[in-house]
Amino acid sequence: MKADEMMVFAGSGSPRLTARICNYLQIEPGQNETLRFSEGNTFVRILENVRGRQVYLVQSTVFPTNDNFMELLFWIDAFKRASAAAVTIIIPYFSYAKGDKKDEPRVSIRARVCADAIEMAGATRVVAMDLHSPQIQGFFRIPVDNLYALPALGEYIQQQQLENMIVVSPDAGFTKQARKYATFLGTSVAIANKERPSHDEQAEVLEIIGDVKGKAAIVVDDFTISGGTLAAVSAKLIEQGAREVYAMVTHGVLTAGSIERIAASPLKKLIITDTVENQPVAFSDKIEVVSVAPLFGEAIRRIHYRESISAMLFPK
């Protein structure tokens, strides 16, 4: 193996995505293993020499969230103690990104705690996708590259050749990103007026702001967990005259009950990416998975060979 050849390793949260990334890069995945003991402890081991090398570790932090996050920290520590020159961690889905602010008394800013832990463990760079809030990059003092699934999802929906489309933001907070999808697809934007009164992951859609009558509505979001928002928004869109409803979501977290909600909703298709791969549910025919491995693979290649990745971070 050449000294400058990249080494990409999989954590137990992302083995299939890592294999696809390595296939894009035309390399073999690094050799490593994760063991979980009966009392709950996690043990990680690198099975090849990484001294002086730039290594890349791919690990989504979900299913199980806390176990996978701790495993991520252990991998960073293992690579640093094995004398790797640099440790870039690829976090396809950063689950604690939702904890990005102190919006009520006596709560933790969980994303900041995670960022501190990742830095203290010894990571030299972070690559993520569709972070819930862009300001999370500022929680780190090391470089953070926030990729977007927009090119992969947008190309998929273009291939469906739908007529008279409109992009729909599920709430006011996602409007800016929804406009990027609309620009990519050459459509206008509608906005769902939604409120979430508690932490039970259930939202009430009050109205749709924008003319959706007779149109193919494309709901876009960064993640879905219960499927409740997608079901509610799609029902309201049909009620207000939309011809059909699709949804494009970067992170299909999809917990128990989500598949049933989506199946019972007017959604014709839910398109997600492969940033999450350990869901505890079986997918239905309504769910289509688009791989973002080429996006992560290209980002790794450009980082490794010191090329600019600005065009990937700020898609037009």
Secondary structure, 3 states (H helix, E strand, C coil): CCCCCCEEEECCCCHHHHHHHHHHHCCCCCCEEEEECCCCCEEEEECCCCCCCEEEEECCCCCCHHHHHHHHHHHHHHHHHCCCCEEEEEECCCHHHHCCCCCCCCCCCHHHHHHHHHHHHCCCEEEEECCCCHHHHHHCCCCEEEECCHHHHHHHHHHCCCCCEEEEECCHHHHHHHHHHHHHHCCCEEEEEEECCCCCCCCEEEEEECCCCCCEEEEEEEEECCCHHHHHHHHHHHHCCCCEEEEEEEEECCCCCHHHHHHHCCEEEEEEECCCCCCCCCCCCCEEEECCHHHHHHHHHHHHCCCCCHHHHCCC
